[in-house]
Every structure is written in structure tokens, then in C-alpha cells.
Amino acid sequence: MRNILQHYELLSPYNASKAISIVESANEACLSQFFIRIKKESEGIKNYIMETHNWTDSELLPSRCKQSSTDDVCCDVRVGIHYRFTEIICRFTESTYQFVQFPLGKQISTAELVRTMLRSVWPKGNWKIRRLYMYSMALLVVAKVLNVYVPFLLKNIINYYNEQVPISLQLSADSYSSMFGIAAFSVIITYGAARSGSALFNELRNAVFARVAQYSIRNIARQIFLHLHSLDLSFHLSRQTGGISKAIDRGTRGMAFVQSALVFNVVPTAIEVGMVSGLLYVNCGPSFTFATLGCLSIYTIATLGITKWRTKFRHQMNQADNDANNRAIDSLINYETVKYFNNESFEADRYDFFLKKYEVAALKTSTSLALLNFAQNAIFSGGLVVVMCLAAAEIQKGKMNVGDLVLANTLLFQLSVPLNFLGSVYREIKQGLVDMQLMFSLLCLKSNITEKPNAPTLNIHMRNSTISFKNVTFGYLPGQYILKGLNLDIPSGKKVAIVGSSGSGKSTIVRLLYRLFDPQDGEICINGQKICDVKLESLRKMISVVPQDSVLFHDTVYYNIHYGNPSASKEEVLSVSRLANLHDSVIRFKNGYDTVVGERGLKLSGGEKQRVAIARALLKNAPIIVYDEATSSLDALTEENIMSSMRNAVQQRTSLFIAHRLATIIDADIIYVLENGKVAESGSHFELLAKPASRYSELWKSQHKYSKQLTSHNQGPEHLHLGSFDNHRDDGCCRSGGGCKR
């Protein structure tokens, strides 16, 4: 696998390490399937690029290009296309891993899937749903009995006419009319009533069972949704959300189809075949039963065989659909990135690559379906001819009459209706079981973050919320530690700041405190209680977080703020909005607080998004507040206004500030400087500046120098923007309070 990912020498180190770490974390069962697919698909993408640009394999290799080509422009183009190819492979590596890995947490047998599905329609303790299920089964049996009874009524009508017409020639018209009319029309009316009754009970069954099916699907979908939220962050970081959503969507649709197929097709057809075989045996003889069962056996074997052969085309369609869907979602989510690099045509070509695969598979599916339909009709027609010949022979012998011939013909024809759908039902049931396995396997995944049985609730207040990190060691990848024996204390009611260069582990501390991850070694305590020993819900209820990347729901501004505390009043929402210096910007919007922010809040500027996140965290009103670079997207004036408001909001609360701009944490009670995964220095702002050789002093001088450079190039204090360790700058979209909409 490493050879595939490192085959081309220009593969970026970031993507290489990312892809290889994914591969190394996969289990062996996953890796074998993963290897086959990524090799096949990467070759397909390479061939597509080569055909598009009319290149040979040797021309695609950057090393060959560098050695043989004197045309620098040509070489640059090949290298650029090659780099795109490596990006495709790495992204495809991750999406392939997501589709192959998570179902393999536990393989679920078909029998277990069926048992799980039956439990969902027969829920424990819910007798209302159980009664509805029993009613639907009773209606099913009644409908099939009436359906099988219809051919016998037709037989009686034909025999009655066949036998009574000669007699009518010997009787007067009036006497015949009275006798024949009443008897004949009573049988005909019964025939019509039986057909109508069969249809009525079928529809009643559908209506009753629909409620059972929808209840079970809703219950399972809700259960999976809650389970996904219970999984740890590492699961969600390593999976594509679109793939998981697609798996749940297909799983619920597959479950709905399997349920309806069993209740509306498989079980009714099995009951009808059993009844028809028995009635033919009693009324017509064993030869008719054997001919019917032989025809049905050949029909079933041929249908299942051809359908199994066709299934691979359906799998290819599904795979191409998955790939095209993920490609489209990924491209649209990264809309701005596509625009920045003018890659609309490139994205369209990548999308079209999978659409072409879908087109080819769809054509094969349609062609093979025509073959299946012809084979089914040919086999059934042959069986019908055999039964008719047997009936004709028995009529000639005087052992049967015309009504018996019609009876055998009608019974067999009635079986043809559900059997015509046998192939599609079999294929869809098989596909539905695969989709269900993918969905139910999500329930088998275990979170790495669990709470102990009967764990106590974390009870803290503003005055007793001291946080301690004791010898904490943590790394996202095995052997690559970000924090190495970290020790720090955050006193109750104090403002504590953590600074350091990018990658030093500042944001990781927030994730560990919120218990999105557990450290490999050491312990984290709040008020002397280990956070791994208390209920997760109670821990997270006590901490408000303003994340570095403020992602909002695709809803209104009011909803996104109110989300911090759904029980809060409108006055409280407006109060925290003012505290976050957001209110004045919002009321300038056309729809005010009812303005829809767009997907992930993209209709708002970066500063406005962060102020919404700050207001949301303040509304939660937790004893501990964490600001993870919460003002990084704000201009200097707005930042100062918010920081002033924050000083009032965090009074008597334990507050942790992760900061790049040192000017925002001057008033912190304690400042910790991280370096190489440990606390290198600690103290107040002035204590650390008093040490000229300290790391903090160097950072302060560096930022002060950077701010002077900005001041000399801009006019007015509104352009002043303090720098940061990684040269992060405001995007300029939200000056002096924001209000600009993208």
C-alpha cells in the first residue's frame, strides 16, 4: 500500500502521512479489500488523465519529465497534473477507507439482520404495534384465501353454463329463466365479491402494516443517530459525513423494502404456492402438482441465477453513485477553494469520470433485465403449456371437465403475477440486506470515550472549579506525542491563558478537557474529580467552548445563539448578543435575527460567525468558559470591545484562553507558554516580560514589531491588527463591527 501512495515522487508529505496513517490503522480484513479497490481506482484515474492529455505512462512520471524534457513549461504542466493526481489518490484513499472500514467493526450475519428487523416490528412492551402486526398478518391470510377461492368460482360458473345450456333446450323459457338466472347470477356475484374482497383485504393489510414499518424505521434511525453522536471525535474525523449519511439513508430504505417484500411478496407468495399446490393435488391429481412445482422450480432457479449475475452491475452502479455523490458534496463544500484556483472544469471532469462509470453500469443493468424478462416468460409459458396439455388429456378421458382446465390455468396465471417480480424482489432484498448490514454495523462500533458504570455527576460551581492537568501525555497518532508529561493548574475563578507556536498542543488541551479524546497517560481533574470518572453529560454541561473554527447550523442567527441553551428566553438571547458585540450588526440585516446564516454560516463574515459562537457559549452560562482563539477573525477595535465585555462575563468564572495575539491576554492571572509538549514558562504578563530571555518575551517583541510595521503601512487605528505566531491575518471581511455579507 505504501508503494501505491508513494509511487510518484511529488506526493505531498502531508497527504502521504495522512493516507499512510489511515492504512496503518486499518485492520487486516479491511486492508485486503482496501488494497484491491484503491489500486483499481487509482489506475482508473491515472488512465483517465492520460487519455485526456494523450500522454503515455512514462510521460506522466515527473522524474522522466525532468530527465528527458527540455521544455520547462511542458514539465511544469505535467508536474501540476501529476500533483492533482496525487491529491485525488489521497482523498480517494480516505473515502475508500471510510466505506470499507466501519462495516467491518463486526460482520453481521443475514440471520441476525432478519432477527433484528423482526424485533423492530415486534417491539418489546409495545403492544399497540404488536397488535397492528398481528392484524396485518390476519388480513394477509384472508386476502390469499379469497384470492385462491376466485378460480374455483370461475370453474363453477363455466361448468354451470356448460351443463345447464343443453337442459335449457328441453325447458320452457320462463321456467329456465327463473331457475338459471338466480343460480348463475348468484355465483357470478360471489365471484365478483371474492375478487373485490381479496383486493380490499390486501389494501387494508398495506395500510395497517405501513404504520408498523414506519415505526420500526423511525425507531432504528433515531437509535443510530443517537449512537453516532455518542461516538468519539476520532471516528467523525476519519469518516466522510456524506458517506455516513448515505449509509443510513440506504439502510433505512433497504430495511423498508425488505420488510415490505417479506410481508407483501415473499410470505404471501409462499402461502399461495402452498395452497395452489395442495388444491391442484386434490382437484386435478399429482401430475398437475408436480408440473406446477417443476415449472416454479425452474423459474425460480433461472430467475435467481440471472439476477445474481446481474447483481454485479447493480453494485457497480451503486459504487459509481457513491463516488459521484461524494465527489459532488466534497466539491460543493469546498466551493470557495474551487473558485480560488479556477478549477471548475477540473472538478467537472472528476465528477464526470464517475458519471461515465455509472452510465456504463446502468446500460448493462437495462440489457440484462431484458434477458431476465424473456427467460421468465419463456419458462412460464412452457409450464403453462404442459399443464394445459395434461388437462386436455384428462378431458378427453372424461376424468375432467372444461371447468377444471380453466381452474388449473387460472391458478397458475395468478401465481405468475407475484413471480414476475421475483427477480427484482430477490435482488432488492439482497441489496437491502447489504445496506442494512452497513447501517446496523454502525451500531456495533464502540466509542473510545466511555463512562464507567454508575459514574457520579460532576457537581461544581464558579467557586470550586479548579482544573488540573497532571503529567498528561497525548498524541493523535501512535508514537507521535503532542503533549509530553504536561502539568498545569487553572485556579477556580481565574483567567488563565495558554500561548505557544502552532502545533504546540493548545487546542488539544481544550479537546482533552472536554473529553473528546482521552490522554494516553496522566489524568485531568476538575475540583479534584477525575473527568474520566464522572458522567460525560455532566462534565460537558459545566464547560462552555468558543471553538477556533465557528461552524454554524444552516438556520437563523437566533437559532444558532439560542442553541447554547434551548430553554433560554428571548431577552437572554438578546442580552448575550449585546455582550458579544453582535446585536448592532444583526439588526442591520434585512431579516434581523431571522436571517438564515447559510450552510456552516458562510453567509456571515468570519468575525460575525465568531461573535455568534461567543454569544452561544455565553448563553450556556457554564462555570468554566474556554476561548480557543475566539477573536482570531476580528478586527482590532471589535476585538477590544468584545474582550472588554468578556472581562465582565467571565468574572468569578474559571476561564481558559487559547491565544495567538498576546495583546488579548495581558490581564490574565496566569499565562502558560507551551513548547515541545510541555509548559516552558508560566506567570503573569509582566512577570514573563521581566525575563528578557524568556520565550514569551521573544513572542511579545515579535508581535509588537509586526504591529508597528502594520501601523506604518496603514492610516488610522482602525487598520491596526496585531500579528500572531503563524502570521494569521484578519480576512478584512469584518471591519469595525462587521456587517458585510459574503
C-alpha positions, 0 to 999 in steps of 0.5 A, spaced: 500 500 500 505 504 501 508 503 494 501 505 491 501 512 495 508 513 494 509 511 487 510 518 484 515 522 487 511 529 488 506 526 493 505 531 498 508 529 505 502 531 508 497 527 504 502 521 504 502 521 512 495 522 512 493 516 507 499 512 510 496 513 517 489 511 515 492 504 512 496 503 518 490 503 522 486 499 518 485 492 520 487 486 516 480 484 513 479 491 511 486 492 508 485 486 503 479 489 500 482 496 501 488 494 497 484 491 491 479 497 490 484 503 491 489 500 486 483 499 481 481 506 482 487 509 482 489 506 475 482 508 473 484 515 474 491 515 472 488 512 465 483 517 465 488 523 465 492 520 460 487 519 455 485 526 456 492 529 455 494 523 450 500 522 454 503 515 455 505 512 462 512 514 462 510 521 460 506 522 466 512 520 471 515 527 473 522 524 474 522 522 466 519 529 465 525 532 468 530 527 465 528 527 458 524 534 457 527 540 455 521 544 455 520 547 462 513 549 461 511 542 458 514 539 465 511 544 469 504 542 466 505 535 467 508 536 474 501 540 476 497 534 473 501 529 476 500 533 483 492 533 482 493 526 481 496 525 487 491 529 491 485 525 488 489 518 490 489 521 497 482 523 498 480 517 494 484 513 499 480 516 505 473 515 502 475 508 500 477 507 507 471 510 510 466 505 506 470 499 507 472 500 514 466 501 519 462 495 516 467 491 518 467 493 526 463 486 526 460 482 520 453 481 521 450 475 519 443 475 514 440 471 520 441 476 525 439 482 520 432 478 519 432 477 527 433 484 528 428 487 523 423 482 526 424 485 533 423 492 530 416 490 528 415 486 534 417 491 539 418 489 546 412 492 551 409 495 545 403 492 544 399 497 540 404 495 534 404 488 536 397 488 535 397 492 528 402 486 526 398 481 528 392 484 524 396 485 518 398 478 518 390 476 519 388 480 513 394 477 509 391 470 510 384 472 508 386 476 502 390 469 499 384 465 501 379 469 497 384 470 492 385 462 491 377 461 492 376 466 485 378 460 480 374 455 483 368 460 482 370 461 475 370 453 474 363 453 477 360 458 473 363 455 466 361 448 468 354 451 470 353 454 463 356 448 460 351 443 463 345 447 464 345 450 456 343 443 453 337 442 459 335 449 457 333 446 450 328 441 453 325 447 458 320 452 457 323 459 457 320 462 463 321 456 467 329 456 465 329 463 466 327 463 473 331 457 475 338 459 471 338 466 472 338 466 480 343 460 480 348 463 475 347 470 477 348 468 484 355 465 483 357 470 478 356 475 484 360 471 489 365 471 484 365 478 483 365 479 491 371 474 492 375 478 487 373 485 490 374 482 497 381 479 496 383 486 493 380 490 499 383 485 504 390 486 501 389 494 501 387 494 508 393 489 510 398 495 506 395 500 510 395 497 517 402 494 516 405 501 513 404 504 520 408 498 523 414 499 518 414 506 519 415 505 526 420 500 526 424 505 521 423 511 525 425 507 531 432 504 528 434 511 525 433 515 531 437 509 535 443 510 530 443 517 530 443 517 537 449 512 537 453 516 532 453 522 536 455 518 542 461 516 538 468 519 539 471 525 535 476 520 532 471 516 528 467 523 525 474 525 523 476 519 519 469 518 516 466 522 510 459 525 513 456 524 506 458 517 506 455 516 513 449 519 511 448 515 505 449 509 509 443 510 513 439 513 508 440 506 504 439 502 510 433 505 512 430 504 505 433 497 504 430 495 511 423 498 508 423 494 502 425 488 505 420 488 510 415 490 505 417 484 500 417 479 506 410 481 508 407 483 501 411 478 496 415 473 499 410 470 505 404 471 501 407 468 495 409 462 499 402 461 502 399 461 495 404 456 492 402 452 498 395 452 497 395 452 489 399 446 490 395 442 495 388 444 491 391 442 484 393 435 488 386 434 490 382 437 484 386 435 478 391 429 481 399 429 482 401 430 475 398 437 475 402 438 482 408 436 480 408 440 473 406 446 477 412 445 482 417 443 476 415 449 472 416 454 479 422 450 480 425 452 474 423 459 474 425 460 480 432 457 479 433 461 472 430 467 475 435 467 481 441 465 477 440 471 472 439 476 477 445 474 481 449 475 475 446 481 474 447 483 481 454 485 479 452 491 475 447 493 480 453 494 485 457 497 480 452 502 479 451 503 486 459 504 487 459 509 481 453 513 485 457 513 491 463 516 488 459 521 484 455 523 490 461 524 494 465 527 489 459 532 488 458 534 496 466 534 497 466 539 491 460 543 493 463 544 500 469 546 498 466 551 493 470 557 495 477 553 494 474 551 487 473 558 485 480 560 488 484 556 483 479 556 477 478 549 477 471 548 475 472 544 469 477 540 473 472 538 478 467 537 472 471 532 469 472 528 476 465 528 477 464 526 470 469 520 470 464 517 475 458 519 471 461 515 465 462 509 470 455 509 472 452 510 465 456 504 463 453 500 469 446 502 468 446 500 460 448 493 462 443 493 468 437 495 462 440 489 457 440 484 462 433 485 465 431 484 458 434 477 458 431 476 465 424 478 462 424 473 456 427 467 460 421 468 465 416 468 460 419 463 456 419 458 462 412 460 464 409 459 458 412 452 457 409 450 464 403 453 462 403 449 456 404 442 459 399 443 464 394 445 459 396 439 455 395 434 461 388 437 462 386 436 455 388 429 456 384 428 462 378 431 458 378 427 453 378 421 458 372 424 461 376 424 468 375 432 467 371 437 465 372 444 461 371 447 468 377 444 471 382 446 465 380 453 466 381 452 474 388 449 473 390 455 468 387 460 472 391 458 478 397 458 475 396 465 471 395 468 478 401 465 481 405 468 475 403 475 477 407 475 484 413 471 480 414 476 475 417 480 480 421 475 483 427 477 480 427 484 482 424 482 489 430 477 490 435 482 488 432 488 492 432 484 498 439 482 497 441 489 496 437 491 502 440 486 506 447 489 504 445 496 506 442 494 512 448 490 514 452 497 513 447 501 517 446 496 523 454 495 523 454 502 525 451 500 531 456 495 533 462 500 533 464 502 540 466 509 542 473 510 545 470 515 550 466 511 555 463 512 562 464 507 567 458 504 570 454 508 575 459 514 574 457 520 579 455 527 576 460 532 576 457 537 581 461 544 581 460 551 581 464 558 579 467 557 586 470 550 586 472 549 579 479 548 579 482 544 573 488 540 573 492 537 568 497 532 571 503 529 567 498 528 561 501 525 555 497 525 548 498 524 541 493 523 535 497 518 532 501 512 535 508 514 537 507 521 535 506 525 542 503 532 542 503 533 549 509 530 553 508 529 561 504 536 561 502 539 568 498 545 569 493 548 574 487 553 572 485 556 579 477 556 580 475 563 578 481 565 574 483 567 567 488 563 565 491 563 558 495 558 554 500 561 548 505 557 544 507 556 536 502 552 532 502 545 533 504 546 540 498 542 543 493 548 545 487 546 542 488 539 544 488 541 551 481 544 550 479 537 546 482 533 552 478 537 557 472 536 554 473 529 553 473 528 546 479 524 546 482 521 552 490 522 554 494 516 553 497 517 560 496 522 566 489 524 568 485 531 568 481 533 574 476 538 575 475 540 583 479 534 584 474 529 580 477 525 575 473 527 568 474 520 566 470 518 572 464 522 572 458 522 567 460 525 560 453 529 560 455 532 566 462 534 565 460 537 558 454 541 561 459 545 566 464 547 560 462 552 555 467 552 548 468 558 543 471 553 538 477 556 533 473 554 527 465 557 528 461 552 524 454 554 524 447 550 523 444 552 516 438 556 520 437 563 523 442 567 527 437 566 533 437 559 532 444 558 532 445 563 539 439 560 542 442 553 541 447 554 547 441 553 551 434 551 548 430 553 554 433 560 554 428 566 553 428 571 548 431 577 552 437 572 554 438 571 547 438 578 546 442 580 552 448 575 550 448 578 543 449 585 546 455 582 550 458 579 544 458 585 540 453 582 535 446 585 536 448 592 532 450 588 526 444 583 526 439 588 526 442 591 520 440 585 516 434 585 512 431 579 516 434 581 523 435 575 527 431 571 522 436 571 517 438 564 515 446 564 516 447 559 510 450 552 510 456 552 516 454 560 516 458 562 510 453 567 509 456 571 515 463 574 515 468 570 519 468 575 525 460 575 525 460 567 525 465 568 531 461 573 535 455 568 534 459 562 537 461 567 543 454 569 544 452 561 544 457 559 549 455 565 553 448 563 553 450 556 556 452 560 562 457 554 564 462 555 570 468 554 566 468 558 559 474 556 554 476 561 548 480 557 543 482 563 539 475 566 539 477 573 536 482 570 531 477 573 525 476 580 528 478 586 527 482 590 532 477 595 535 471 589 535 476 585 538 477 590 544 470 591 545 468 584 545 474 582 550 472 588 554 465 585 555 468 578 556 472 581 562 465 582 565 462 575 563 467 571 565 468 574 572 468 569 578 468 564 572 474 559 571 476 561 564 481 558 559 484 562 553 487 559 547 491 565 544 495 567 538 495 575 539 498 576 546 495 583 546 488 579 548 491 576 554 495 581 558 490 581 564 490 574 565 492 571 572 496 566 569 499 565 562 502 558 560 507 558 554 507 551 551 513 548 547 515 541 545 509 538 549 510 541 555 509 548 559 516 552 558 514 558 562 508 560 566 506 567 570 503 573 569 504 578 563 509 582 566 512 577 570 514 573 563 516 580 560 521 581 566 525 575 563 528 578 557 530 571 555 524 568 556 520 565 550 514 569 551 518 575 551 521 573 544 513 572 542 511 579 545 517 583 541 515 579 535 508 581 535 509 588 537 514 589 531 509 586 526 504 591 529 508 597 528 510 595 521 502 594 520 501 601 523 506 604 518 503 601 512 496 603 514 492 610 516 488 610 522 487 605 528 482 602 525 487 598 520 491 596 526 491 588 527 496 585 531 500 579 528 500 572 531 505 566 531 503 563 524 502 570 521 494 569 521 491 575 518 484 578 519 480 576 512 478 584 512 471 581 511 469 584 518 471 591 519 469 595 525 463 591 527 462 587 521 456 587 517 458 585 510 455 579 507 459 574 503 
